[in-house]
Amino acid sequence: MEKEIENYLDDQGRIKQWPSKMAMKTKVLTYLSTKFDDEVLYTESEVNEILKKWHTFNDYFILRRGLIDVGLLKRHVDGSRYWKNPEKSVSEDSIQDS
């Protein structure tokens, strides 16, 4: 799948552009979800730091909201903890092999 989204990534694999079409947004978000570890609880600050590291257009809010909206990340109602959704979990290896 990384090949499918290469136009949205810089040479370091960071997201450089937010797609306009939902199907491509979902592919970019799926790629981004591979930057989170399975079975780890994250604080909002930790999620934000990971997102800041993996994009260049300075809008981690839209990325965090997108990951939640498509179900790739889950969170407590109060926003105190986030985790990768095991039901939608994909590995970085499976992304690169696609």
Secondary structure, 3 states (H helix, E strand, C coil): CCCCCHHHECCCCCECCCCCCHHHHHHHHHHHHCCCCCCCCECHHHHHHHHHHCECCCCHHHHHHHHHHCCCEEECCCCCCEEECCCCCCCHHHHHHC
